[in-house]
Structures are given as structure tokens and as C-alpha cells.
Amino acid sequence: MSRIQTTFDRLRAAGRKALIPYVTAGDPYADVTVELMLAMAEAGADVIELGVPFSDPMADGPVIQRASERALAKGITLRDVLAIVREFRTRDAETPIVLMGYANPIERFGPEAFVLEAKAAGVDGVLVVDYPPEECVAFAAALKAQAMDPIFLLAPTSTDERVALIGRMASGYVYYVSLKGVTGAGHLDTSAVADAMPRLRAHISVPLGVGFGIRDGKTAAAVARVSDAVVIGSALVQLIESQTRDNVAIQAAAFIRDIRAALDA
């Protein structure tokens, strides 16, 4: 059983919803990411999505694009991201880590080598935005063989056929993109998210997390009422991008505590 499944099982038994923050590895300072992750876990993050910096993202809005640019300017590579996870694991053996990124760095690394090194580092799941399920059957199987979860995206425009395919392939959780747009968009319609859930749950047995456009506790709580997890990225990345080195983890932890309190209220 993966750490992700164990976490969701524990939360479900307690009647709670998962909080999944996203940060970009190496941003806003190259040496702050492990401290930032530890602070978020202590503040109530249940799973952490760690972004792999990439120069040409297709799903990320300007806030996360800037984060990737800053990290790349510092020389952060996929190998550095795995090193960050290894260091995090020396101090936190429980909080699941999902790497989120794009195919190019994995293809350059070598998919087979990446799977083995990700497992050795302590990664629990991998979400590759531009690996459609039809084209990554072998990659998903390789992850599962190492007790890691392939995480897939669904969108409001996903067909029933695509939802069913992902329902068959996914493990850990499925990430539902709550709106037509990029990360950080400000027009989230929580009623539309609620309306979409029955169709998704008809095909998907793993937990459903919802992200894109969630910026505060009120919106997070509304989304959590109809989903199993709330994913929050751009609001957090925007908060920390202007902080001094010493304040990054402090401010992120305060933000996570506020969202956690809203989810648990």
C-alpha cells in the first residue's frame, strides 16, 4: 500500500479531506525547499506536490511559470529535485510526495532510470501533465511496480471515455482541473465542480482532488465539501515569491494552517 493510499484511508476514517499544496522545487531560493516542505507538513499538509521546473509549461499560469523560470535560473534540474526529496525523507518518512511536471525532463533523464531513482529518493507519485494516458501505459505500470502512483489530470472537457480510461489506470488520486484555463485563474465556479463529481465518480474509485483557482479558505472549504482533496498552488507560490529567505517557510506554514482550519471547520 502506498503512502498516498494510507494517507487518504486515514483521512477518510477521520472524516477529513486532504490538503495538497504545490510548490516549485528550488523556488524562491535554491536552498529553502526542504525547509518549506517540512513546515507545510507540520502545518497540516497531507500530501505535497513538488513541481519539477520546466521551461515550456502548457498548463501553468504566470505565477508558476515565473517560479519555474526562477528555479531554472538557479540551475535546478530533475536530479536536484530528487535530491530534495531524499533530504526531506531523512526528516519526514510519512508525508507523501508527488512530483508534478512535464515529459521532457523525464525523457532526457530516461523513464526507466527516473522510475528507479524516484523510488530510491522516496517519491510516492508522479503527475506528468503531457503524458496522456494512452501514451504512458508502460510508464504507469513501471511506477506501480515500484509502489508509486501514476496521478492523472481530468478537466471539465474530458469525455466519458477518457474519464473511464483514467479510472482504470490511475492510483493514489485523480487531479480534477476545476476550470477551463491555466493554474491560478480566478473564475472558479464551485457549483460546476459539484455538478461534475457524480459523472467522475461513476468511473473513478480512487480519491478525487480538485485544483486550479483555489485561493483561500472559503473556496477550499466549498470544494472540499464535494471532493476528497483540495490542491492549492498558485496562491501559495505567489505568497512566497516575495518573501525573504528566512520568512518563506514561516509564511507558507501560516497559509497552510489557515486552509487546514477552513477544511476542518
N, C-alpha and C positions, 0 to 999 in steps of 0.2 A: 504493500500500500504506500502510495506516495505521500510526501509531507503535505501536498496540496489537499489530497482527499482527506487525510487525517484532520487537517485544519477545518475544512468545511463540515466534516462529521461532528467535530467538537462544537462548532458554532451552531449547527442545526439542533443539536441536543440541548443547547442552552437558549434556543430561541433568538439567536442573534444573527446579524448579517455581517458579511466580510467587508472590510475596508482595505482597498488595494491602491496605494499611492504609486505614482510613476515618477521617477527621476532619471535624468540622463547621466550615465557614468562619466565622471570627470568634470562635471559642471556643478556650480560655477567655479570651483577650484579643484585642481587635479588631485589634491591630497585630502579632500573632505568627504568623499563619497561613503567610505566605510563608516565614519562617524555619523554621517547623515542617516544612513540606513539603520544603524543601531538605535539612534534617537527616535526614529519613526516607529520601529518595532516596540520600543519601550513605551511610546505614547499611545499605542493601540492599533498600529497597522498589522493586519493579519497575513497579508501576502505583499511582497514588494516587487513591482515591475521595474526592472533596471534596463534603461534604454541603451542600446549599442549605437554610438554616434555614427551617422551616415551622411554623406554629402548631398544626396539627392532624394530626400524622403517624399513620398507621394500622399501620405495620409496625415502628416503632421502640419499644424498651422504655424504661424510665425513665431510663437513663443518657443515651441520645442525645436523648430528649425534653428533659432538662434542658439539654443542650448547645445545642439549638435555642432554648430559652427564653432562655438567657444571650446568645446571638448576636442574637436579635431585640430583646432589651432594649437592646443596643448599637446598634441601628438597621441591622443588616446586611441588605442587600437582594440580590436576584439580580444587579443591576447591580454591586454591590460584589463579589460572588463572581467575576464576570467580570473585574473589575479586579485581583483577587488572582491569577487565572490569568495575566493579561497581565504582571503584575510578576514572577511565577515564571518565565515564559518568557524574560525578559531575562537570567536566570541559569542556566536549565536548559532546553535545547532538545530533550532526549531523552526524559525520563520522561513516559509517557502520563498524562493527567489525565482522569478520568471524573467528570462532575457527577452526583450522586445526589440525588434529591429527589422532589417531588410536582408534580402537574399545575398547581395553582392559580397559583404564581408565573410559570410559563411562559405560561399562558393570559393572565394580566394583562399580561405583557411583550409578548405577541404571538408565536405559534410561529414565524412566518416571520422576524421580526426577531431572535428569540432564536437561531435556527439560524445566521444570518449573523454575528451578534455573537459567538457562541460560537466559531465558526470563526476569526474575526479575533483573538480573545483567545488561541487556542492550545489549545482543548479538543479532546480526542480521542474521547470517547464520552459518551453521556448515558443514564442509567438513571432512568426516571420510574416510580415504584412503582405509581401508579394510572392509568397509560396501558396498558390491556390491549391485546395485540397486534391484536385485531380492530378496535380503535378508533383505532389510530395508524399505519395503513399509510402515509398521506401524510407524517406526521411522520418515520417511519423512512426513507422514501425521500428526504426532504429532507436528513436527516443524511448518508445515504450519498452523495448528490450532492455534498456538501461534504467528502467523505473523512473523515467522522466515523462512529463505530459506535453503532448503537442496541443497548443492552445490556438484556436481559430477565431477569426472575426466573422460576424454576421452584421448585415446592415438592413435598414428598412426596405431596401430594394431587393434583398435576397429572395430568390424563388423558393417554393416549397421543395423542389428537387435539391437545391443547394443546401437548404436547412437540413433535409434528411441525410444528405451525404456527410455533412459535418457532424450530425448527430451520431453517425456510425463511426467516424474517425476520431473524434475529439475525446480527450480525457482531461481530468483536472477541472476545468471550467471552460465555458464559451464566453467570449467577449462580444457583447452586442453593442454596436455603434449606434448611439441613440438618435442620430440625426444625419441628414444628407449634407456632408461637409467635412471639414478637417478638424483636428483637435483644437479645443479652445473656442469653438464657435459659441455664440451667446444666445442661441434661439432654441434651447431645449424645451420640448413640449412633453411634460411628464405624462399627460393623458395619452399621448400617442405611444409612449413606451408601454404603458399599462395595456393598451389595446393590442400591442404586438405580442405580448407574453404568451397568451394561450396558443397561438399558432406555433411559436417556437417550442413551447413545452410539449407539444404533441409529438415532436420528433427528437427532442434532446433530453437525455436523462441526467446529464451532469449539471452542476450549478450554472446559472446564468448571471454573469456580471454585466453591468451597464456602465458605459463611459462615453466621453466626448460631451463637453458643455456643462459638466457638473462643477460648480464653482464655490458652493457654500453649503453650510449645514442644512439649511431648509430644503434646498434642491436634492441634496444627498439623501435626506430622510424620505422625501417623496418617492425617489427612485427605489430606495431600499424596501419600501412597502410592497413593491411588485416584483422585485428581483432578489437574487441571493447574495449579490455583492455590488459594491459601488467602486468604480475605478475613477481616480481623480489625478490628473496630470498637469495640464496647463496652468491651472490656478496655483498649484504648488511650485511649479518651475518658475512662474512669474514672480512669486513671492520671494524666492531665494536668490534670483538672479542679481538683485541689487544689494544683497547683504554683505557685510564684511565677513571675512573668513571665520571669525570667532562666533558670529551670530547665525550662521547658516543652519546648523543643527538645532539651535535653540528655537529659532522662528519656525522651522519645519515641524518640530515636535509640538509647539503650541497650536499650530494649524491642525495637525492630526488629532490632537486631543479634543479640539472643538468639533471636528467632524465626527469623531468617535462618540462624543457625548450626544450629538444630534441623532446618530443612528440608534443609540441605546435608550434614548428618552422614550 
